[in-house]
Amino acid sequence: MPSTLLDKIWDLHTVRILPNGATQLFIGLHLIHEVTSPQAFAMLEEQGLPVLFPERTFATMDHIVPTDTPQRPYRDSAAEAMAIALEQACKRHGITLIDEHHRGIVHVIGPELGLTQPGLTIACGDSHTSTHGALGAIAFGIGTTQVRDVLATQTLAIQKPKLRRIEVNGSFTPGVDAKDLALYLIHRMGVKAGIGFAHEYAGSTIDSFTIEQRLTLCNMSIESGARFGYCNPDAKTVAYLRNRPYAPVAEDFTSA
């Protein structure tokens, strides 16, 4: 049976199979934000551990940034404290903190900056990390202790999910879009149908989607209980990533 994208990425990032059957999986890209990372850094530093691969972690201010004005200090003292904690931790450990001109919702700036790339394993302390699967990555949310684990080892102990291929064909009527499809699938399958599964989205409808529509669909994967969802990369994926700030350039882009 031909290997799926899940099989290929999983196998390439497998460090070893643990005695309990879980995979020790290497994480190619770790995204962090101000809500779940301060506690993870505190646990890391209590144990006297460094960040193993700081160049593979990128941070952004996300959830606590006011919508009316981004000026510092934030009026909310708790928000300001979280922002300061993230800034200081990134400085101590040599982690890139996305500047104020490019920061934003972590699952938006990852693709927009070209950090999200096909073939990567991506982890972030946020449940909707499955969004990044739209570009052909295996991306999933993790808890705070797992954020610590990735910072310390660049790996996670995780069970490989089963794969469910969801094929959608045809075109939408006016006014129907990717989120409507996601909600229909959840209604059709149920909110627990995805437990233990990864969802691979395919078919002519998915092929016709823009990258933004695929991002929306993959974002909603967890609402049916799936561990993550993804679309197979294609020419649209390549065109979307070309010339993004963190995407490979020249020959590296071609070979990638």
C-alpha positions, 0 to 999 in steps of 0.5 A: 500500500502506498505511503501517505503523507502522514506516514512519510513525515512521521517516519522521517521524524521518528527518533525511536519507538518507546516501550509503551508503543508511543513514538518519540517524534522530532519536532521540526518547528516549535511555535510559542506564545505568551499564554502557555510558554511562561510556565514551560520556561519556568519548569525548564529553568527549575530543572536547569535545562537549556533550550536544545534547539533555540533556532527551531522555536519562534515566538509571537505575542498573540492572545493578549494583544489589545485590538484597539492599540498595541502600545506598551505597556498594556492597560491590562497588567496581567497581559503586560506581565505575560508579554514581559515574561515571554520577552525575557525568556526569549532573550535568555534562551536566544529564541526569535521573538517576531517583531511588532510589525509581523506578529499576530495570531500564531496560526496566521503568521506561521504560514504568512512568514513562510515558517510553516512548510510542507513535510514539517512536524509542527507543535504549538501550545494551542489546540488549533495548531492543526491549521498549519496542515493546510500547507502539507505539515503535520501540526498539532496542539500540545499542553504546557508540560509538552511545551517544556519537553519540546524546548528541552529535547525538541521531541515529544512522546506521542501516539501515531493516530490512525488516518481517515481520508475525507474526499470532497468533490464538486463546487460550492453554491454562492455563499458557501465556503470552507467553514461551512464544509467543516461544520457540515463534516462535523455535523455528519460525523459527530464531534467525537468521530475524529478521536484517535484519527488524523484527517487527510482532506482530498478531492476536487473541492479541496484541490480548488480551494485557496490556501486560506480556505485550506487553512480554515478547513484544517483549523476546524479538524479538532472540532470533530475530535481529530488530532490534526488535519492536513491537505497534500501540498501541490502547486498552490502550496509552492506558489504561496510559499515562494518569497515568504520571509522564512521560506527557502530561497533560490536553489534551496527552494527548488530542492525543498 
